[in-house]
Amino acid sequence: MRVFTVEIRRLLKTRSVLVLMLAALILAPVLAYFPASFASWTYRDESGQEVRVEGREALKLEEENQGQFQGKITEETLAAALARYRDFAAGYEGGLPDGIYDERVTASDYYEKVSNVEGILGRVSEAWADPDTGLAPGAENLTEDQVAGFYDQCRQHLQELLYLEGGRNARTDSALAQAQALYSQVEMPFTYEPGFSSNALEYVGIYVFLLVLICTFLMVPVFSSDYQTQADQILKCTRDGKRRLAAARIGAGLLLAGVLYIVCMALFLLLLNASFDFKGLDTSLQLLVSVSVFLPVTAGQMELLIAGAGFVSLLATASFTLFLSGRMKTVASASIASFAFLILPMMVYMILDGNAGNWIRCLLPSGGVGMMNSFTYAAMDTKFAYVGSMAVWLPYIMLAAAAVEAVLFAILAGVSWCRRRR
């Protein structure tokens, strides 16, 4: 315990560690600010001029304007939304064949009259997309029967989408069975609360990536710094200089990274959700993102899921970085190698498509973090990896691989450092 305490103090006295920890804390309020700042609203003032507002003021006007089209979105609510849209379109000669993109529709008219129904009608249109082409009808082409059958069609649309993407074969049947099992747990009718946006979820994923990046560089000098000064040769000759010291350094590094991640993520989520008044966290993920999302969670639950998955990926990436730190001769070489492996899943995602690419990027320690390749998007997507005709959902692979690798590379880091000879 004494050695472990000394290692904690050593890390906390390192200037680079303190700078990186401070950067992680500063990024929390900075990134939490952006999603709400993207909100905008346009209205006409007393003089008839259009006024555009953004940020919190826009979110407040949106909430006031949402009216009856929030809470549980029942078939009756959807029918009222369609009637409202039709009344709006009927106010223009010849209707709106191009929908809200008609040049006659002003921004203020859109926001005040149909912005509160356009989003949920868009999900109805998505559910009734053509099974052969994937093209969805516009809101102006929806019928009362389609609105009334929305929730039954959501399940049918999931099946049609998977067959459209993967073809009718044993692999797709396996994937469909898993997707339907999860979708059967989705609470219907869906719930919608105004304000919260899908941008907020994306920023949770971005912050996860940045925290993992920062913690990766925190781990780099844990072992490699001693190689540059040759202090490792002296330390290994002491009584506690091998196994006990290796275990203490690995434990101290992982504890520091884990605590930093939890504190920063908690602060970030608190600030992020406070900007939306927490109300939008009850929105069904299917209304916020897509009706084809088969994960049975709300927006708030998805935030916590992304944060939790990020923590597992952090431990795996940090353990792998410690392993590299124990193998590299300099801090610089360890930093370069660690960064290369951190972004490797993103490179695989962009270069290697198909089943092989999915397996490789998901099995890498940092497979759950990144940009478009991250757990955030995988959990809201319908992609699977395959072994023969058996399908495995990508988030399952990411989490299972990261959990195993967190333990495996932590052990290998200690063993390789103890056995290393110059």
SULFEN-V513969 format. One record per residue. RES is the residue in one small letter. PSI is psi in whole degrees, -180 to 180 (none if undefined). BURIAL is # if it has 16 or more other ideal C-beta (glycine too) atoms within 10 Angstrom, else .. Layout:
BEGIN
res=RES psi=PSI burial=BURIAL
res=RES psi=PSI burial=BURIAL
END
This chain:
BEGIN
res=m psi=-35 burial=.
res=r psi=-41 burial=.
res=v psi=-41 burial=#
res=f psi=-43 burial=#
res=t psi=-41 burial=.
res=v psi=-40 burial=.
res=e psi=-38 burial=#
res=i psi=-46 burial=#
res=r psi=-39 burial=.
res=r psi=-43 burial=.
res=l psi=-42 burial=#
res=l psi=-17 burial=.
res=k psi=-5 burial=.
res=t psi=127 burial=.
res=r psi=-44 burial=.
res=s psi=-36 burial=.
res=v psi=-44 burial=#
res=l psi=-39 burial=.
res=v psi=-44 burial=.
res=l psi=-39 burial=#
res=m psi=-41 burial=#
res=l psi=-40 burial=.
res=a psi=-41 burial=.
res=a psi=-41 burial=#
res=l psi=-41 burial=.
res=i psi=-36 burial=.
res=l psi=-27 burial=#
res=a psi=-58 burial=#
res=p psi=-31 burial=.
res=v psi=-51 burial=.
res=l psi=-30 burial=#
res=a psi=-23 burial=#
res=y psi=-36 burial=.
res=f psi=-48 burial=.
res=p psi=-44 burial=#
res=a psi=-29 burial=#
res=s psi=-19 burial=.
res=f psi=-18 burial=.
res=a psi=141 burial=#
res=s psi=157 burial=#
res=w psi=141 burial=#
res=t psi=133 burial=#
res=y psi=168 burial=#
res=r psi=131 burial=.
res=d psi=-174 burial=.
res=e psi=-25 burial=.
res=s psi=-1 burial=.
res=g psi=3 burial=.
res=q psi=142 burial=.
res=e psi=133 burial=.
res=v psi=130 burial=.
res=r psi=128 burial=.
res=v psi=159 burial=.
res=e psi=169 burial=.
res=g psi=-141 burial=.
res=r psi=-37 burial=.
res=e psi=-39 burial=.
res=a psi=-41 burial=#
res=l psi=-38 burial=#
res=k psi=-43 burial=#
res=l psi=-37 burial=#
res=e psi=-43 burial=#
res=e psi=-41 burial=#
res=e psi=-34 burial=.
res=n psi=-15 burial=#
res=q psi=-33 burial=#
res=g psi=-131 burial=.
res=q psi=-11 burial=.
res=f psi=56 burial=#
res=q psi=176 burial=#
res=g psi=-143 burial=.
res=k psi=120 burial=.
res=i psi=87 burial=#
res=t psi=174 burial=.
res=e psi=-34 burial=.
res=e psi=-40 burial=.
res=t psi=-41 burial=#
res=l psi=-39 burial=#
res=a psi=-41 burial=.
res=a psi=-36 burial=#
res=a psi=-42 burial=#
res=l psi=-41 burial=#
res=a psi=-39 burial=.
res=r psi=-42 burial=#
res=y psi=-42 burial=#
res=r psi=-40 burial=.
res=d psi=-39 burial=.
res=f psi=-47 burial=#
res=a psi=-35 burial=#
res=a psi=-18 burial=.
res=g psi=-6 burial=.
res=y psi=136 burial=.
res=e psi=125 burial=.
res=g psi=5 burial=.
res=g psi=-161 burial=.
res=l psi=78 burial=#
res=p psi=-26 burial=.
res=d psi=13 burial=.
res=g psi=-149 burial=#
res=i psi=-9 burial=#
res=y psi=3 burial=.
res=d psi=137 burial=.
res=e psi=-16 burial=.
res=r psi=-17 burial=.
res=v psi=116 burial=#
res=t psi=160 burial=.
res=a psi=-41 burial=.
res=s psi=-40 burial=#
res=d psi=-42 burial=#
res=y psi=-51 burial=#
res=y psi=-41 burial=#
res=e psi=-27 burial=#
res=k psi=-36 burial=#
res=v psi=-1 burial=#
res=s psi=-26 burial=#
res=n psi=-9 burial=#
res=v psi=-15 burial=#
res=e psi=-38 burial=#
res=g psi=-48 burial=#
res=i psi=-33 burial=#
res=l psi=-30 burial=#
res=g psi=-34 burial=#
res=r psi=-35 burial=#
res=v psi=-44 burial=#
res=s psi=-42 burial=#
res=e psi=-42 burial=#
res=a psi=-30 burial=#
res=w psi=26 burial=#
res=a psi=149 burial=#
res=d psi=125 burial=.
res=p psi=-19 burial=.
res=d psi=-30 burial=.
res=t psi=-22 burial=.
res=g psi=3 burial=.
res=l psi=132 burial=.
res=a psi=146 burial=#
res=p psi=154 burial=.
res=g psi=163 burial=.
res=a psi=-30 burial=#
res=e psi=-16 burial=#
res=n psi=0 burial=.
res=l psi=149 burial=#
res=t psi=166 burial=.
res=e psi=-36 burial=.
res=d psi=-39 burial=.
res=q psi=-39 burial=#
res=v psi=-43 burial=#
res=a psi=-30 burial=.
res=g psi=21 burial=#
res=f psi=-51 burial=#
res=y psi=-35 burial=#
res=d psi=-37 burial=.
res=q psi=-27 burial=#
res=c psi=-44 burial=#
res=r psi=-40 burial=#
res=q psi=-38 burial=.
res=h psi=-39 burial=#
res=l psi=-44 burial=#
res=q psi=-45 burial=.
res=e psi=-39 burial=#
res=l psi=-44 burial=#
res=l psi=-39 burial=#
res=y psi=-34 burial=#
res=l psi=-39 burial=#
res=e psi=-39 burial=.
res=g psi=-6 burial=#
res=g psi=167 burial=.
res=r psi=101 burial=.
res=n psi=178 burial=.
res=a psi=-35 burial=.
res=r psi=-48 burial=#
res=t psi=-36 burial=#
res=d psi=-41 burial=.
res=s psi=-43 burial=#
res=a psi=-42 burial=#
res=l psi=-39 burial=#
res=a psi=-41 burial=.
res=q psi=-43 burial=#
res=a psi=-43 burial=#
res=q psi=-34 burial=.
res=a psi=-41 burial=.
res=l psi=-41 burial=.
res=y psi=-28 burial=#
res=s psi=-17 burial=.
res=q psi=-4 burial=.
res=v psi=131 burial=#
res=e psi=126 burial=.
res=m psi=144 burial=#
res=p psi=157 burial=#
res=f psi=159 burial=#
res=t psi=137 burial=#
res=y psi=129 burial=#
res=e psi=134 burial=#
res=p psi=158 burial=#
res=g psi=-58 burial=#
res=f psi=143 burial=#
res=s psi=163 burial=#
res=s psi=-22 burial=#
res=n psi=-35 burial=.
res=a psi=-42 burial=#
res=l psi=-39 burial=#
res=e psi=-38 burial=#
res=y psi=-27 burial=#
res=v psi=-45 burial=#
res=g psi=-39 burial=#
res=i psi=-42 burial=#
res=y psi=-36 burial=#
res=v psi=-47 burial=#
res=f psi=-45 burial=#
res=l psi=-38 burial=#
res=l psi=-41 burial=#
res=v psi=-39 burial=#
res=l psi=-47 burial=#
res=i psi=-46 burial=#
res=c psi=-28 burial=#
res=t psi=-46 burial=#
res=f psi=-23 burial=#
res=l psi=-35 burial=#
res=m psi=-21 burial=#
res=v psi=-48 burial=#
res=p psi=0 burial=#
res=v psi=-46 burial=#
res=f psi=-42 burial=#
res=s psi=-25 burial=#
res=s psi=-30 burial=#
res=d psi=-26 burial=#
res=y psi=-34 burial=#
res=q psi=-36 burial=.
res=t psi=-5 burial=.
res=q psi=21 burial=.
res=a psi=-25 burial=.
res=d psi=-32 burial=#
res=q psi=-35 burial=.
res=i psi=-46 burial=.
res=l psi=-38 burial=.
res=k psi=-13 burial=#
res=c psi=-9 burial=.
res=t psi=170 burial=.
res=r psi=-43 burial=.
res=d psi=22 burial=.
res=g psi=0 burial=#
res=k psi=-97 burial=#
res=r psi=-46 burial=.
res=r psi=-41 burial=.
res=l psi=-42 burial=#
res=a psi=-46 burial=#
res=a psi=-39 burial=#
res=a psi=-42 burial=#
res=r psi=-42 burial=#
res=i psi=-45 burial=#
res=g psi=-42 burial=#
res=a psi=-43 burial=#
res=g psi=-47 burial=#
res=l psi=-37 burial=#
res=l psi=-45 burial=.
res=l psi=-45 burial=#
res=a psi=-42 burial=#
res=g psi=-45 burial=.
res=v psi=-43 burial=.
res=l psi=-44 burial=#
res=y psi=-48 burial=#
res=i psi=-45 burial=.
res=v psi=-48 burial=.
res=c psi=-41 burial=#
res=m psi=-40 burial=#
res=a psi=-43 burial=.
res=l psi=-44 burial=#
res=f psi=-49 burial=#
res=l psi=-37 burial=#
res=l psi=-47 burial=.
res=l psi=-40 burial=#
res=l psi=-50 burial=#
res=n psi=-27 burial=#
res=a psi=-32 burial=.
res=s psi=-20 burial=#
res=f psi=8 burial=#
res=d psi=18 burial=#
res=f psi=-14 burial=.
res=k psi=-40 burial=.
res=g psi=-9 burial=#
res=l psi=-18 burial=#
res=d psi=-4 burial=#
res=t psi=136 burial=#
res=s psi=138 burial=#
res=l psi=-30 burial=#
res=q psi=-34 burial=#
res=l psi=-31 burial=#
res=l psi=-37 burial=#
res=v psi=-64 burial=#
res=s psi=146 burial=#
res=v psi=-13 burial=#
res=s psi=-5 burial=#
res=v psi=121 burial=#
res=f psi=8 burial=#
res=l psi=121 burial=#
res=p psi=69 burial=.
res=v psi=163 burial=#
res=t psi=176 burial=#
res=a psi=-42 burial=#
res=g psi=-42 burial=#
res=q psi=-34 burial=.
res=m psi=-38 burial=#
res=e psi=-49 burial=#
res=l psi=-36 burial=.
res=l psi=-43 burial=#
res=i psi=-43 burial=#
res=a psi=-43 burial=#
res=g psi=-44 burial=.
res=a psi=-37 burial=#
res=g psi=-36 burial=#
res=f psi=-42 burial=#
res=v psi=-44 burial=#
res=s psi=-36 burial=#
res=l psi=-47 burial=#
res=l psi=-42 burial=#
res=a psi=-46 burial=#
res=t psi=-41 burial=#
res=a psi=-41 burial=#
res=s psi=-41 burial=#
res=f psi=-38 burial=#
res=t psi=-39 burial=#
res=l psi=-38 burial=#
res=f psi=-46 burial=#
res=l psi=-38 burial=#
res=s psi=-34 burial=#
res=g psi=-10 burial=#
res=r psi=-24 burial=#
res=m psi=151 burial=#
res=k psi=-24 burial=.
res=t psi=160 burial=.
res=v psi=-38 burial=#
res=a psi=-47 burial=.
res=s psi=-36 burial=#
res=a psi=-38 burial=#
res=s psi=-45 burial=#
res=i psi=-46 burial=.
res=a psi=-42 burial=#
res=s psi=-44 burial=#
res=f psi=-40 burial=.
res=a psi=-44 burial=.
res=f psi=-27 burial=#
res=l psi=-43 burial=#
res=i psi=-1 burial=#
res=l psi=-43 burial=#
res=p psi=-35 burial=#
res=m psi=-39 burial=#
res=m psi=-42 burial=.
res=v psi=-41 burial=#
res=y psi=-39 burial=#
res=m psi=-28 burial=.
res=i psi=-45 burial=.
res=l psi=107 burial=.
res=d psi=170 burial=.
res=g psi=-170 burial=.
res=n psi=-43 burial=.
res=a psi=-45 burial=.
res=g psi=-40 burial=#
res=n psi=-44 burial=#
res=w psi=-46 burial=#
res=i psi=-51 burial=#
res=r psi=-32 burial=#
res=c psi=-28 burial=#
res=l psi=-15 burial=#
res=l psi=149 burial=#
res=p psi=-38 burial=#
res=s psi=23 burial=#
res=g psi=-22 burial=#
res=g psi=-1 burial=#
res=v psi=162 burial=#
res=g psi=-151 burial=#
res=m psi=-101 burial=#
res=m psi=-15 burial=.
res=n psi=4 burial=#
res=s psi=173 burial=#
res=f psi=-36 burial=#
res=t psi=-50 burial=#
res=y psi=-34 burial=#
res=a psi=-37 burial=#
res=a psi=-19 burial=#
res=m psi=12 burial=#
res=d psi=176 burial=#
res=t psi=23 burial=#
res=k psi=142 burial=#
res=f psi=157 burial=#
res=a psi=156 burial=#
res=y psi=143 burial=#
res=v psi=103 burial=.
res=g psi=-124 burial=.
res=s psi=2 burial=.
res=m psi=131 burial=.
res=a psi=143 burial=#
res=v psi=124 burial=#
res=w psi=136 burial=#
res=l psi=-43 burial=#
res=p psi=-33 burial=#
res=y psi=-43 burial=.
res=i psi=-44 burial=#
res=m psi=-48 burial=#
res=l psi=-43 burial=#
res=a psi=-45 burial=.
res=a psi=-44 burial=#
res=a psi=-40 burial=#
res=a psi=-43 burial=.
res=v psi=-44 burial=.
res=e psi=-29 burial=#
res=a psi=-42 burial=#
res=v psi=-46 burial=.
res=l psi=-50 burial=#
res=f psi=-25 burial=#
res=a psi=-42 burial=#
res=i psi=-46 burial=.
res=l psi=-34 burial=#
res=a psi=-45 burial=#
res=g psi=-45 burial=#
res=v psi=-47 burial=.
res=s psi=-36 burial=#
res=w psi=-41 burial=#
res=c psi=-34 burial=.
res=r psi=-8 burial=.
res=r psi=136 burial=.
res=r psi=145 burial=.
res=r psi=none burial=.
END
